[in-house]
Amino acid sequence: MALFSQLGNYKNFGLFVMRAGLGVMMFMHGLPKLTGGAAEWRDLGENMSVLHIHFWPVFWGFMCAVTECIGGLFCVLGLWFRLVSVLMLINFIVAAMWHLKGKGDSVMSSSHSIELCFVFFGFIFIGAGEWSIDKS
């Protein structure tokens, strides 16, 4: 359609909008987890039990919070974007598994984490685009 034929010229802008929007939301979602302290981190880290990992729950919870909060900032900036995308993918795989196995939720109830798995998996291949600190 002729109306949308020129939009391909703005793919780096579109990628920036996706990256920045998702990054801001990840930061806002992760900040309360990061500032929640050891009790919050332990609760988060216990979700690793779906992978049969029962040691160091505070460490795993802290890593989850750092990944969401600081990783969200790095998403906005496009700094170490592929590495952040891998860490976010791992984070949301655990979240999806926890919803499906740990809580026994349906796929529809787990859809947010599953959808973000697909988004961050795609970002690993796409990269941050031209409008990033890394520019790679």
TIDRENVO-30413 format. One record per atom (N, C-alpha, C): z, y, x; atom name. Coordinates in steps of 0.1 Angstrom, whole numbers, plus 5000, padded with zeros to 4 digits. Layout:
<<Z Y X> 'CA'>
...
END
This chain:
<<5000 4988 5008> 'N'>
<<5000 5000 5000> 'CA'>
<<5000 5012 5009> 'C'>
<<4992 5022 5006> 'N'>
<<4990 5034 5014> 'CA'>
<<5002 5042 5015> 'C'>
<<5010 5042 5005> 'N'>
<<5023 5050 5005> 'CA'>
<<5032 5046 5016> 'C'>
<<5033 5034 5020> 'N'>
<<5042 5029 5030> 'CA'>
<<5035 5026 5043> 'C'>
<<5023 5028 5045> 'N'>
<<5015 5024 5057> 'CA'>
<<5020 5031 5069> 'C'>
<<5026 5043 5068> 'N'>
<<5030 5050 5080> 'CA'>
<<5044 5048 5084> 'C'>
<<5052 5040 5076> 'N'>
<<5066 5038 5079> 'CA'>
<<5068 5030 5092> 'C'>
<<5058 5022 5096> 'N'>
<<5060 5015 5108> 'CA'>
<<5062 5023 5121> 'C'>
<<5058 5036 5119> 'N'>
<<5060 5046 5130> 'CA'>
<<5074 5049 5132> 'C'>
<<5083 5046 5122> 'N'>
<<5097 5050 5123> 'CA'>
<<5106 5037 5124> 'C'>
<<5101 5027 5130> 'N'>
<<5109 5015 5130> 'CA'>
<<5122 5016 5139> 'C'>
<<5121 5025 5149> 'N'>
<<5133 5027 5157> 'CA'>
<<5144 5035 5149> 'C'>
<<5139 5044 5141> 'N'>
<<5148 5051 5132> 'CA'>
<<5155 5041 5122> 'C'>
<<5147 5033 5116> 'N'>
<<5152 5023 5107> 'CA'>
<<5162 5013 5114> 'C'>
<<5159 5009 5126> 'N'>
<<5168 5001 5133> 'CA'>
<<5181 5008 5136> 'C'>
<<5180 5021 5140> 'N'>
<<5192 5029 5142> 'CA'>
<<5201 5030 5130> 'C'>
<<5194 5032 5118> 'N'>
<<5202 5034 5106> 'CA'>
<<5209 5021 5103> 'C'>
<<5203 5009 5105> 'N'>
<<5209 4996 5102> 'CA'>
<<5221 4994 5112> 'C'>
<<5218 4997 5125> 'N'>
<<5228 4995 5135> 'CA'>
<<5240 5004 5134> 'C'>
<<5237 5017 5131> 'N'>
<<5248 5026 5130> 'CA'>
<<5256 5024 5117> 'C'>
<<5249 5022 5106> 'N'>
<<5256 5019 5093> 'CA'>
<<5265 5007 5094> 'C'>
<<5260 4996 5099> 'N'>
<<5268 4984 5101> 'CA'>
<<5279 4986 5111> 'C'>
<<5276 4993 5122> 'N'>
<<5286 4995 5132> 'CA'>
<<5298 5004 5127> 'C'>
<<5295 5014 5119> 'N'>
<<5306 5022 5113> 'CA'>
<<5314 5013 5104> 'C'>
<<5308 5005 5096> 'N'>
<<5315 4997 5086> 'CA'>
<<5324 4986 5094> 'C'>
<<5318 4981 5104> 'N'>
<<5326 4971 5112> 'CA'>
<<5338 4978 5119> 'C'>
<<5336 4990 5124> 'N'>
<<5347 4998 5130> 'CA'>
<<5358 5000 5119> 'C'>
<<5354 5005 5108> 'N'>
<<5364 5008 5097> 'CA'>
<<5371 4995 5092> 'C'>
<<5364 4984 5092> 'N'>
<<5369 4971 5088> 'CA'>
<<5379 4965 5099> 'C'>
<<5375 4968 5112> 'N'>
<<5383 4962 5123> 'CA'>
<<5395 4971 5127> 'C'>
<<5395 4984 5125> 'N'>
<<5405 4993 5129> 'CA'>
<<5419 4989 5124> 'C'>
<<5420 4986 5111> 'N'>
<<5433 4982 5106> 'CA'>
<<5438 4968 5112> 'C'>
<<5428 4960 5115> 'N'>
<<5432 4947 5121> 'CA'>
<<5437 4949 5135> 'C'>
<<5431 4958 5142> 'N'>
<<5434 4961 5156> 'CA'>
<<5448 4968 5157> 'C'>
<<5451 4977 5148> 'N'>
<<5463 4984 5148> 'CA'>
<<5474 4977 5140> 'C'>
<<5471 4965 5135> 'N'>
<<5481 4958 5127> 'CA'>
<<5492 4951 5135> 'C'>
<<5489 4949 5148> 'N'>
<<5499 4943 5156> 'CA'>
<<5499 4928 5156> 'C'>
<<5509 4922 5163> 'N'>
<<5509 4908 5166> 'CA'>
<<5509 4899 5153> 'C'>
<<5516 4904 5143> 'N'>
<<5517 4896 5131> 'CA'>
<<5503 4895 5124> 'C'>
<<5496 4906 5124> 'N'>
<<5482 4906 5118> 'CA'>
<<5473 4897 5127> 'C'>
<<5474 4898 5140> 'N'>
<<5466 4891 5149> 'CA'>
<<5468 4876 5147> 'C'>
<<5481 4872 5146> 'N'>
<<5484 4858 5144> 'CA'>
<<5478 4852 5131> 'C'>
<<5479 4860 5120> 'N'>
<<5472 4856 5108> 'CA'>
<<5457 4854 5109> 'C'>
<<5451 4863 5116> 'N'>
<<5436 4862 5119> 'CA'>
<<5433 4850 5128> 'C'>
<<5441 4849 5138> 'N'>
<<5439 4838 5148> 'CA'>
<<5441 4824 5142> 'C'>
<<5449 4823 5132> 'N'>
<<5451 4810 5126> 'CA'>
<<5439 4805 5119> 'C'>
<<5429 4814 5116> 'N'>
<<5417 4810 5110> 'CA'>
<<5408 4801 5120> 'C'>
<<5412 4801 5132> 'N'>
<<5405 4792 5142> 'CA'>
<<5408 4778 5140> 'C'>
<<5417 4775 5131> 'N'>
<<5421 4761 5128> 'CA'>
<<5409 4753 5122> 'C'>
<<5400 4761 5116> 'N'>
<<5388 4754 5110> 'CA'>
<<5379 4748 5121> 'C'>
<<5381 4753 5133> 'N'>
<<5374 4747 5145> 'CA'>
<<5383 4738 5153> 'C'>
<<5395 4734 5147> 'N'>
<<5405 4726 5153> 'CA'>
<<5410 4732 5166> 'C'>
<<5411 4746 5166> 'N'>
<<5417 4753 5177> 'CA'>
<<5430 4759 5171> 'C'>
<<5441 4753 5176> 'N'>
<<5454 4757 5171> 'CA'>
<<5463 4764 5181> 'C'>
<<5458 4767 5193> 'N'>
<<5466 4773 5203> 'CA'>
<<5462 4788 5204> 'C'>
<<5471 4796 5208> 'N'>
<<5470 4811 5211> 'CA'>
<<5465 4818 5199> 'C'>
<<5470 4817 5187> 'N'>
<<5465 4824 5175> 'CA'>
<<5465 4839 5177> 'C'>
<<5475 4844 5184> 'N'>
<<5476 4859 5185> 'CA'>
<<5464 4864 5194> 'C'>
<<5461 4856 5204> 'N'>
<<5450 4860 5213> 'CA'>
<<5437 4860 5205> 'C'>
<<5434 4849 5197> 'N'>
<<5422 4848 5189> 'CA'>
<<5421 4859 5179> 'C'>
<<5432 4862 5173> 'N'>
<<5432 4873 5163> 'CA'>
<<5430 4887 5169> 'C'>
<<5436 4889 5181> 'N'>
<<5433 4901 5188> 'CA'>
<<5418 4903 5192> 'C'>
<<5413 4892 5196> 'N'>
<<5398 4892 5200> 'CA'>
<<5389 4895 5188> 'C'>
<<5393 4889 5176> 'N'>
<<5386 4892 5164> 'CA'>
<<5386 4907 5161> 'C'>
<<5398 4912 5162> 'N'>
<<5400 4927 5158> 'CA'>
<<5393 4936 5168> 'C'>
<<5393 4932 5181> 'N'>
<<5386 4940 5191> 'CA'>
<<5371 4939 5189> 'C'>
<<5366 4927 5186> 'N'>
<<5352 4925 5183> 'CA'>
<<5347 4934 5172> 'C'>
<<5355 4934 5161> 'N'>
<<5350 4942 5149> 'CA'>
<<5352 4957 5152> 'C'>
<<5363 4961 5158> 'N'>
<<5365 4975 5159> 'CA'>
<<5357 4981 5171> 'C'>
<<5359 4976 5183> 'N'>
<<5352 4982 5194> 'CA'>
<<5337 4978 5194> 'C'>
<<5335 4965 5189> 'N'>
<<5321 4961 5188> 'CA'>
<<5313 4970 5178> 'C'>
<<5320 4974 5168> 'N'>
<<5314 4983 5158> 'CA'>
<<5310 4996 5165> 'C'>
<<5318 5002 5173> 'N'>
<<5315 5014 5180> 'CA'>
<<5303 5012 5189> 'C'>
<<5303 5000 5196> 'N'>
<<5292 4997 5205> 'CA'>
<<5279 4995 5198> 'C'>
<<5280 4990 5185> 'N'>
<<5268 4989 5177> 'CA'>
<<5262 5002 5174> 'C'>
<<5270 5012 5171> 'N'>
<<5266 5025 5168> 'CA'>
<<5259 5031 5180> 'C'>
<<5265 5029 5192> 'N'>
<<5259 5035 5204> 'CA'>
<<5248 5027 5209> 'C'>
<<5247 5015 5206> 'N'>
<<5236 5006 5211> 'CA'>
<<5240 5002 5225> 'C'>
<<5253 5001 5228> 'N'>
<<5258 4997 5241> 'CA'>
<<5261 4982 5242> 'C'>
<<5255 4975 5251> 'N'>
<<5257 4960 5252> 'CA'>
<<5254 4954 5238> 'C'>
<<5244 4958 5232> 'N'>
<<5242 4955 5218> 'CA'>
<<5240 4940 5216> 'C'>
<<5232 4933 5224> 'N'>
<<5230 4919 5222> 'CA'>
<<5243 4911 5225> 'C'>
<<5251 4914 5234> 'N'>
<<5263 4908 5237> 'CA'>
<<5273 4910 5225> 'C'>
<<5273 4922 5220> 'N'>
<<5282 4925 5208> 'CA'>
<<5277 4917 5196> 'C'>
<<5263 4916 5195> 'N'>
<<5258 4908 5183> 'CA'>
<<5262 4893 5184> 'C'>
<<5262 4888 5197> 'N'>
<<5266 4874 5198> 'CA'>
<<5281 4872 5194> 'C'>
<<5289 4882 5199> 'N'>
<<5304 4881 5196> 'CA'>
<<5306 4883 5181> 'C'>
<<5299 4892 5174> 'N'>
<<5300 4894 5160> 'CA'>
<<5295 4881 5152> 'C'>
<<5284 4875 5157> 'N'>
<<5279 4863 5151> 'CA'>
<<5290 4852 5152> 'C'>
<<5296 4850 5163> 'N'>
<<5307 4840 5164> 'CA'>
<<5319 4844 5155> 'C'>
<<5322 4856 5154> 'N'>
<<5333 4861 5145> 'CA'>
<<5330 4857 5131> 'C'>
<<5317 4860 5126> 'N'>
<<5314 4857 5112> 'CA'>
<<5311 4843 5109> 'C'>
<<5307 4835 5119> 'N'>
<<5306 4820 5117> 'CA'>
<<5320 4815 5114> 'C'>
<<5330 4819 5122> 'N'>
<<5344 4815 5120> 'CA'>
<<5349 4820 5106> 'C'>
<<5345 4832 5102> 'N'>
<<5349 4837 5089> 'CA'>
<<5343 4829 5078> 'C'>
<<5330 4826 5079> 'N'>
<<5323 4818 5069> 'CA'>
<<5329 4804 5068> 'C'>
<<5332 4798 5079> 'N'>
<<5338 4785 5079> 'CA'>
<<5352 4785 5073> 'C'>
<<5359 4796 5076> 'N'>
<<5373 4797 5070> 'CA'>
<<5372 4798 5055> 'C'>
<<5362 4806 5050> 'N'>
<<5361 4807 5036> 'CA'>
<<5357 4794 5029> 'C'>
<<5347 4787 5036> 'N'>
<<5342 4775 5030> 'CA'>
<<5351 4763 5031> 'C'>
<<5357 4761 5043> 'N'>
<<5365 4750 5046> 'CA'>
<<5380 4753 5044> 'C'>
<<5385 4764 5050> 'N'>
<<5399 4767 5049> 'CA'>
<<5404 4771 5036> 'C'>
<<5397 4780 5029> 'N'>
<<5401 4784 5015> 'CA'>
<<5394 4776 5004> 'C'>
<<5384 4769 5008> 'N'>
<<5377 4761 4998> 'CA'>
<<5368 4770 4988> 'C'>
<<5364 4782 4993> 'N'>
<<5356 4790 4985> 'CA'>
<<5342 4785 4983> 'C'>
<<5335 4790 4973> 'N'>
<<5321 4786 4971> 'CA'>
<<5312 4794 4981> 'C'>
<<5300 4790 4981> 'N'>
<<5290 4797 4990> 'CA'>
<<5289 4812 4985> 'C'>
<<5289 4814 4972> 'N'>
<<5288 4828 4967> 'CA'>
<<5300 4836 4971> 'C'>
<<5312 4830 4972> 'N'>
<<5324 4838 4976> 'CA'>
<<5324 4840 4991> 'C'>
<<5316 4832 4998> 'N'>
<<5316 4834 5013> 'CA'>
<<5303 4841 5017> 'C'>
<<5296 4846 5008> 'N'>
<<5282 4852 5011> 'CA'>
<<5283 4864 5020> 'C'>
<<5293 4872 5020> 'N'>
<<5294 4884 5029> 'CA'>
<<5294 4879 5043> 'C'>
<<5302 4870 5047> 'N'>
<<5302 4865 5061> 'CA'>
<<5290 4858 5065> 'C'>
<<5284 4850 5055> 'N'>
<<5272 4843 5058> 'CA'>
<<5260 4852 5060> 'C'>
<<5259 4863 5052> 'N'>
<<5249 4873 5053> 'CA'>
<<5250 4880 5067> 'C'>
<<5262 4883 5071> 'N'>
<<5264 4890 5083> 'CA'>
<<5260 4881 5095> 'C'>
<<5262 4868 5094> 'N'>
<<5257 4859 5104> 'CA'>
<<5242 4860 5106> 'C'>
<<5235 4860 5095> 'N'>
<<5220 4862 5096> 'CA'>
<<5217 4875 5102> 'C'>
<<5223 4886 5099> 'N'>
<<5220 4899 5104> 'CA'>
<<5223 4900 5119> 'C'>
<<5234 4895 5124> 'N'>
<<5237 4896 5138> 'CA'>
<<5229 4886 5146> 'C'>
<<5225 4875 5140> 'N'>
<<5216 4865 5147> 'CA'>
<<5203 4872 5149> 'C'>
<<5198 4879 5139> 'N'>
<<5185 4886 5140> 'CA'>
<<5186 4897 5150> 'C'>
<<5197 4905 5151> 'N'>
<<5199 4915 5160> 'CA'>
<<5199 4910 5175> 'C'>
<<5203 4898 5177> 'N'>
<<5202 4892 5191> 'CA'>
<<5188 4893 5196> 'C'>
<<5178 4890 5187> 'N'>
<<5164 4889 5191> 'CA'>
<<5158 4903 5191> 'C'>
<<5162 4911 5182> 'N'>
<<5155 4925 5180> 'CA'>
<<5160 4934 5191> 'C'>
<<5173 4934 5194> 'N'>
<<5178 4944 5204> 'CA'>
<<5182 4957 5197> 'C'>
<<5186 4966 5204> 'N'>
<<5191 4979 5199> 'CA'>
<<5180 4989 5196> 'C'>
<<5169 4987 5201> 'N'>
<<5158 4997 5199> 'CA'>
<<5158 5008 5209> 'C'>
<<5149 5018 5207> 'N'>
<<5148 5029 5216> 'CA'>
<<5159 5039 5215> 'C'>
<<5165 5040 5203> 'N'>
<<5176 5050 5201> 'CA'>
<<5189 5044 5204> 'C'>
<<5192 5040 5217> 'N'>
<<5204 5034 5221> 'CA'>
<<5207 5038 5235> 'C'>
<<5220 5036 5239> 'N'>
<<5224 5039 5252> 'CA'>
<<5217 5030 5262> 'C'>
<<5216 5017 5259> 'N'>
<<5210 5007 5268> 'CA'>
<<5195 5008 5268> 'C'>
<<5188 5012 5257> 'N'>
<<5174 5013 5256> 'CA'>
<<5167 5001 5261> 'C'>
<<5172 4989 5256> 'N'>
<<5165 4977 5260> 'CA'>
<<5164 4968 5248> 'C'>
END
